[in-house]
Amino acid sequence: MKLLQIFGNHSALFFSMFSAIFALLALSLSLNTPIGRPLTLFTTAVSALLLLATVALQFFGIPTASAAMPALAGAFLMALRAFGVMILPPRGDRSGLKEAGCSLLLSFLVGVAWWLVDPRSVPAGASACLLLSWPHLIDGINAFADKVFHKAALAAGARDLTPGAFTKVARARDIVIDKAAVMSGPDLIVTNVMAFNNEPKTLLAVAASAEAQSSHPVAVALRQLAAQWHVAVKQPDRFEPTPGLGVVALLGGQTVVIGTTDLLKQLKIDSFTADAIARSLEADGKTVLRVAVGGRVVGVLGLEGTLRQDAGVAGMFLRNEGLVPWLFTGDSQKTREALAEMLGLETLEDPMPGESAQEAALRNFQETAPLVLSLSQDRASLELRDCYPEKDGNNEERAPIAVSDTDDIGAFPALKALAMRRNLLAVQARRLLTGLWVLAGLGGALSILPMTGAPVVFAICLVILWGFARFSIADTLKRSVSAA
């Protein structure tokens, strides 16, 4: 009988303890991100303090009804936090600790106020204020916005978005665009075969033969032109590609070099005459290669590809959305400047030999997190990556944060617009919910809103987030599809 009496007197405490434990287990098994962990741990700590407060109050003989209030508040805190994490997994860069600290401070001030008016009402008033003003969903607002805006991104042409894609795109201020991403296809066309002492066919035969074992677009273009001109192509005795610079081959006992002026400088081959001729071709945005045989330059090759018709428009839309577009290409400075002017892009510093677009972005933007737009290896899609240095020095290429078809380059300006709109939505929703939590907390402190109304406030917050996202997405979706 004594045991039953004790259990009856402390049933609220036992119920709250078991509820908090089960909620903690649910939190540990949920997909909680590092962003959500601080608020979860803080909620657990506050809930534990509330349970201890109930034990202390009962120990000092406070009436059971008043003493049980902190324990019930702790149980509700843990349960609602568990529901919040499962429904809206924490995402973004807002931990919610600031709002939780304000809620704790508000409940403390309410407790002081009740102590001056009626000390017996302190546990109930402070507990209700803390529970009803607690920011359970503050770090999940971005997740709710992502769910809605993801549909708009799909409609605009972007797909395979990673969970943090909107956050990464929104915070970016620069985007490095690989030249391959703004070309209509991988094919190059040889437009100029300028031989110094021999006929163009002889120069083409030497160049196509030296590149006979290569699958590079330049080699393919040379072999295609050789077939059209009915020029015989031989197999080189030795073939050594130099990524980003050109090739060195052994053909008929002589060394043949095809590449940029930097490659010729490395091999100590004078290219002054070829450089003078190349300037006019590079001013037209063409890729210019020097051909040297036996240590002497014998001619110049000019190649060009077809730019995408919508590449310039995409660059303009990226600027309109707050992104500075930079062109990455391994061509000479003159060629880079000409292409950038055609497309309305900025030019990066001289690339390093064999450097990729991601490596160039890391080197040029060490303090920021630029985006990199490139063509996939199978040339079937465009890939958008975030690029920032790792603390451990591991700068391996990451999986793309978004992908689009090759004819949907306009999907990425639309994605930036959606990301910025989503951030604005999150800020507005956070302000509205914070105001609602403060009002609910004050209502609980004044006994206007009962503690059991916490689930109702939680549900109202979900409805507000749903309404915010739904009603704000219609105009954004329409504009994004038009831009794409």
C-alpha positions in Angstrom: 0.0 0.0 0.0 2.8 2.4 0.9 4.5 1.7 -2.5 1.2 2.4 -4.4 0.8 5.6 -2.4 4.3 6.7 -3.3 3.8 5.8 -6.9 0.5 7.7 -7.0 2.1 10.8 -5.5 4.9 10.7 -8.0 3.2 9.3 -11.1 3.7 12.5 -13.1 7.4 12.3 -12.4 7.7 8.7 -13.5 5.6 9.3 -16.6 7.8 12.3 -17.5 11.0 10.4 -17.0 10.0 7.5 -19.2 8.6 9.8 -21.9 11.9 11.8 -21.9 13.9 8.5 -22.2 11.8 7.2 -25.1 12.1 10.6 -26.8 15.9 10.5 -26.3 16.0 7.1 -27.9 14.0 8.3 -30.9 16.4 11.3 -31.3 19.4 9.0 -31.2 18.0 6.8 -33.9 16.8 9.6 -36.1 18.8 11.2 -39.0 20.1 14.0 -36.9 22.7 16.3 -38.6 25.5 18.2 -36.9 23.4 21.3 -37.4 20.6 19.9 -35.3 22.8 18.2 -32.6 23.4 21.4 -30.5 19.7 22.1 -30.0 18.9 18.5 -29.3 21.6 18.2 -26.7 20.5 21.6 -25.2 16.9 20.4 -25.1 18.0 17.1 -23.4 20.0 19.1 -20.8 17.1 21.5 -20.0 14.7 18.5 -19.8 17.0 16.8 -17.3 17.1 19.9 -15.2 13.3 20.1 -15.2 13.0 16.6 -14.0 15.5 17.3 -11.2 13.6 20.4 -10.4 10.4 18.3 -9.8 12.4 15.9 -7.6 13.6 18.8 -5.5 10.2 20.4 -5.3 8.6 17.2 -4.1 11.5 16.6 -1.6 10.7 20.0 -0.1 7.0 19.2 0.2 5.6 21.4 -2.6 2.1 20.3 -3.6 2.2 17.5 -6.2 0.2 19.5 -8.7 2.7 22.3 -8.8 5.8 20.2 -8.4 4.9 18.0 -11.4 4.8 20.9 -13.8 8.5 21.0 -14.6 8.7 17.3 -15.2 5.7 17.4 -17.6 7.3 20.4 -19.4 10.6 18.3 -19.7 8.7 15.3 -21.1 6.9 17.5 -23.7 10.1 19.2 -24.6 11.8 16.0 -25.5 8.8 14.5 -27.2 8.2 17.5 -29.4 11.9 17.8 -30.2 11.9 14.2 -31.3 8.8 14.8 -33.6 10.5 18.0 -35.0 13.7 16.2 -35.9 11.8 13.3 -37.6 9.4 15.5 -39.5 11.9 18.3 -40.5 15.5 17.0 -40.3 17.7 19.9 -39.3 19.4 21.6 -42.2 21.2 24.9 -43.0 23.4 27.0 -40.9 21.1 27.9 -38.0 21.5 25.8 -34.8 18.7 27.5 -32.8 20.7 27.8 -29.6 20.2 31.6 -29.6 16.4 31.2 -29.7 16.5 28.4 -27.1 18.6 30.6 -24.8 16.1 33.4 -25.2 13.3 31.0 -24.3 15.2 30.0 -21.2 15.8 33.6 -20.2 12.2 34.5 -20.7 11.0 31.6 -18.5 13.5 32.7 -15.8 12.1 36.3 -15.9 8.6 34.9 -15.7 9.6 32.8 -12.7 11.0 35.9 -11.0 7.8 37.9 -11.7 5.6 35.1 -10.3 7.9 34.9 -7.2 7.1 38.5 -6.4 3.4 38.0 -7.0 2.6 34.4 -5.9 5.6 32.0 -5.2 3.3 28.9 -5.5 2.7 29.7 -9.1 6.4 29.8 -10.0 6.8 26.2 -11.2 3.7 26.2 -13.3 4.2 29.6 -14.9 7.9 29.2 -15.6 7.5 25.7 -17.0 4.6 26.6 -19.2 6.5 29.6 -20.5 9.5 27.5 -21.3 7.6 24.8 -23.0 5.4 27.0 -25.2 8.2 29.3 -26.2 10.8 26.6 -27.0 12.0 26.7 -30.7 11.4 23.0 -31.6 11.5 23.6 -35.4 13.9 26.5 -35.7 16.6 24.4 -37.3 14.2 22.5 -39.5 12.7 25.5 -41.4 15.2 25.0 -44.2 14.3 21.4 -44.6 10.6 22.2 -45.0 11.5 24.9 -47.6 13.8 22.5 -49.4 10.9 20.0 -49.8 8.8 22.6 -51.6 11.5 24.3 -53.6 12.9 21.0 -54.8 9.8 20.7 -57.0 10.4 24.1 -58.5 14.1 23.2 -59.1 13.0 20.0 -61.0 10.6 22.1 -63.1 13.4 24.5 -64.0 15.6 21.6 -65.2 17.8 20.9 -62.1 17.8 17.4 -60.8 19.7 15.1 -58.4 20.0 17.8 -55.8 21.9 16.9 -52.6 20.3 17.8 -49.2 22.4 20.9 -48.7 22.3 22.1 -52.3 20.1 25.2 -51.7 22.3 26.4 -48.8 25.5 26.0 -50.8 24.1 27.7 -53.9 22.6 30.6 -51.8 25.9 31.4 -50.0 28.0 31.3 -53.2 29.1 34.5 -54.8 31.3 33.2 -57.7 30.8 30.4 -60.2 33.6 29.0 -62.3 32.3 27.8 -65.7 34.4 25.2 -67.6 34.7 26.0 -71.3 33.3 22.5 -72.1 30.0 23.5 -70.4 29.3 26.3 -72.8 30.2 24.5 -76.0 27.4 22.9 -78.0 29.4 19.7 -78.3 32.8 18.1 -77.8 33.7 18.4 -81.5 36.3 20.9 -82.6 36.9 22.1 -86.2 40.3 22.9 -87.7 39.8 26.3 -89.2 43.5 27.3 -90.0 46.4 25.2 -91.2 49.2 27.7 -91.7 52.5 26.1 -92.8 55.7 28.2 -92.8 57.9 26.4 -95.4 55.7 23.5 -96.6 52.3 23.0 -98.0 49.3 22.9 -95.6 48.7 19.2 -96.4 52.3 18.3 -95.3 51.7 20.2 -92.0 48.4 18.5 -91.5 49.9 15.1 -92.2 52.6 15.6 -89.6 50.1 16.9 -87.0 47.5 14.2 -87.5 50.1 11.5 -87.5 51.6 12.8 -84.2 48.1 12.8 -82.7 47.1 9.4 -84.2 47.0 7.6 -80.8 45.1 10.3 -78.9 41.4 10.5 -78.2 41.5 14.3 -77.4 39.0 16.5 -79.3 42.0 18.2 -81.0 43.3 14.9 -82.3 39.9 13.9 -83.5 39.5 17.2 -85.4 42.9 16.8 -87.0 42.2 13.2 -88.2 38.8 14.3 -89.5 40.3 17.1 -91.6 43.1 14.7 -92.8 40.4 12.3 -94.0 38.6 15.1 -95.9 41.9 16.2 -97.5 42.8 12.6 -98.3 46.0 12.9 -96.3 47.7 9.7 -95.1 48.0 9.4 -91.4 50.9 7.3 -89.9 51.4 5.9 -86.5 54.0 7.6 -84.3 56.9 5.6 -82.9 56.4 7.2 -79.5 53.5 9.3 -78.1 53.8 11.4 -74.8 50.7 13.5 -73.9 51.3 16.6 -71.7 48.0 17.4 -70.1 47.0 21.0 -70.6 49.9 21.8 -72.9 50.0 19.4 -75.9 51.8 16.3 -77.0 55.3 15.2 -77.9 55.7 12.4 -80.4 58.5 10.6 -82.3 57.6 10.4 -86.0 60.0 9.1 -88.7 63.0 9.6 -86.3 62.2 13.2 -85.6 60.6 14.8 -82.5 57.2 16.4 -83.2 55.8 18.8 -80.7 52.2 20.1 -80.9 50.9 22.4 -78.2 50.9 25.8 -76.6 53.7 28.3 -76.4 54.3 27.2 -72.8 55.1 23.7 -73.9 57.6 25.0 -76.5 59.2 27.2 -73.9 59.7 24.2 -71.6 61.4 22.4 -74.5 63.4 25.6 -75.3 62.0 25.9 -78.8 61.8 29.4 -80.2 58.1 30.2 -81.1 58.4 34.0 -81.7 57.2 33.9 -85.3 54.4 31.5 -84.5 53.2 33.6 -81.5 53.0 36.7 -83.7 50.7 34.8 -86.2 48.7 33.2 -83.4 47.6 36.5 -81.8 45.2 37.3 -84.6 43.6 33.9 -84.3 43.4 34.0 -80.6 41.7 37.4 -80.8 38.8 35.5 -82.5 38.5 33.1 -79.6 40.2 30.2 -81.4 42.5 27.6 -79.8 45.9 27.9 -81.4 48.5 25.2 -81.4 52.1 25.5 -82.6 53.7 22.6 -84.5 57.5 22.0 -84.2 59.5 19.4 -86.0 63.1 18.7 -85.0 63.2 21.6 -82.6 61.9 24.2 -85.1 58.4 25.6 -85.5 57.0 24.7 -88.9 53.4 26.0 -88.6 50.3 27.0 -86.7 47.0 25.3 -86.3 43.7 27.1 -85.4 40.7 25.3 -84.0 37.4 26.4 -82.7 34.2 24.9 -81.4 30.6 26.0 -81.5 29.4 28.0 -78.5 26.0 27.2 -77.0 23.4 29.8 -78.2 22.1 30.2 -74.6 25.5 30.4 -72.9 25.7 34.2 -73.0 22.1 34.4 -71.7 22.9 32.0 -68.9 25.9 34.2 -67.9 23.6 37.3 -67.8 21.0 35.5 -65.6 23.7 34.3 -63.2 24.9 37.9 -62.8 21.3 39.0 -62.2 21.0 36.5 -59.4 24.2 37.7 -57.7 26.7 35.3 -59.0 29.9 36.5 -60.7 30.6 34.0 -63.6 34.2 33.2 -64.4 35.4 31.3 -67.5 37.9 28.5 -67.1 39.8 27.3 -70.1 43.3 26.1 -70.8 43.7 28.4 -73.8 46.0 31.3 -74.1 45.2 34.6 -72.5 44.1 36.2 -75.8 41.7 33.3 -76.5 40.3 33.4 -72.9 39.7 37.1 -73.1 37.9 36.8 -76.5 35.7 33.9 -75.3 34.9 35.7 -72.1 33.9 38.8 -73.9 31.6 36.8 -76.3 29.9 35.1 -73.3 29.9 38.1 -70.9 32.1 36.2 -68.4 35.1 37.2 -66.3 38.5 35.6 -66.9 40.6 33.7 -64.3 44.3 34.0 -63.9 46.5 31.9 -66.1 45.7 28.2 -65.4 48.4 25.9 -64.3 49.4 23.0 -66.7 46.9 20.2 -66.4 44.8 22.1 -63.9 41.1 21.2 -63.6 38.3 23.7 -63.1 37.9 22.6 -59.5 41.6 23.1 -58.8 41.6 26.5 -60.5 38.6 27.6 -58.4 40.4 26.5 -55.2 43.5 28.4 -56.2 41.7 31.6 -57.2 39.0 31.7 -54.4 40.8 30.5 -51.3 38.6 32.4 -48.8 35.2 31.7 -50.3 33.1 28.8 -51.5 32.7 29.2 -55.3 30.5 26.9 -57.5 32.0 25.0 -60.4 29.9 24.3 -63.5 31.4 21.6 -65.8 30.5 18.9 -68.2 30.3 15.3 -66.9 32.9 12.8 -68.0 30.4 11.0 -70.3 29.4 14.4 -71.7 25.7 13.6 -71.1 24.9 16.2 -68.4 26.1 19.5 -66.8 27.3 19.2 -63.2 27.3 21.9 -60.5 29.7 21.4 -57.6 30.6 23.4 -54.5 34.3 24.0 -54.2 36.1 25.0 -51.0 39.3 23.9 -49.3 39.1 21.1 -46.7 40.7 21.6 -43.3 42.6 18.4 -43.6 44.0 19.3 -47.0 41.9 16.7 -48.8 40.6 18.5 -51.8 39.3 15.6 -53.9 36.6 16.2 -56.3 33.2 16.0 -54.7 29.9 14.6 -56.0 27.8 17.3 -57.8 25.3 19.1 -55.7 23.0 19.5 -58.8 22.8 18.1 -62.3 21.0 19.1 -65.5 20.7 18.0 -69.1 23.3 19.5 -71.4 20.5 21.7 -73.0 19.3 23.0 -69.6 22.2 25.4 -68.7 19.5 27.9 -67.7 18.5 25.6 -64.8 21.4 26.9 -62.7 20.5 30.6 -62.7 17.0 29.4 -61.8 18.5 27.3 -59.0 20.3 30.3 -57.6 17.0 32.3 -57.7 15.2 29.6 -55.9 18.0 29.3 -53.3 17.9 33.0 -52.6 14.0 33.0 -52.4 14.2 30.0 -50.2 16.6 31.8 -47.8 14.3 34.8 -47.7 11.4 32.5 -47.0 13.3 30.8 -44.1 14.2 34.2 -42.6 10.6 35.4 -42.7 9.2 32.1 -41.4 11.8 32.1 -38.6 10.7 35.6 -37.5 7.1 34.7 -37.6 7.5 31.5 -35.7 9.8 33.2 -33.1 7.1 35.8 -32.5 4.5 33.1 -32.2 6.6 31.2 -29.7 7.1 34.3 -27.6 3.4 35.0 -27.5 2.6 31.4 -26.7 5.2 31.5 -23.9 3.7 34.6 -22.4 0.2 33.1 -22.7 1.4 30.0 -20.8 3.0 32.2 -18.1 -0.2 34.1 -17.6 -2.3 30.8 -17.5 -4.1 31.9 -20.7 -2.7 29.0 -22.6 -2.4 25.6 -20.8 0.7 23.5 -21.0 -1.2 20.9 -22.9 -1.5 23.4 -25.7 2.1 22.8 -26.7 1.2 20.1 -29.3 -1.3 22.5 -30.8 1.3 25.3 -31.1 3.6 22.7 -32.7 1.0 21.8 -35.2 0.2 25.5 -35.9 3.9 26.1 -36.6 3.9 23.3 -39.2 0.8 24.7 -40.9 2.5 28.2 -41.0 5.6 26.7 -42.6 3.4 24.8 -45.2 1.4 27.9 -46.0 4.6 30.1 -46.3 6.2 27.6 -48.7 3.1 26.9 -50.8 1.9 30.5 -51.3 5.4 31.9 -51.9 6.5 29.2 -54.4 3.9 29.9 -57.1 5.4 33.2 -58.3 9.0 31.9 -58.0 8.2 28.7 -60.0 6.7 30.8 -62.8 9.7 33.1 -63.0 12.2 30.2 -62.7 10.6 28.3 -65.6 10.5 31.4 -67.7 14.2 32.1 -67.0 15.1 28.5 -67.8 
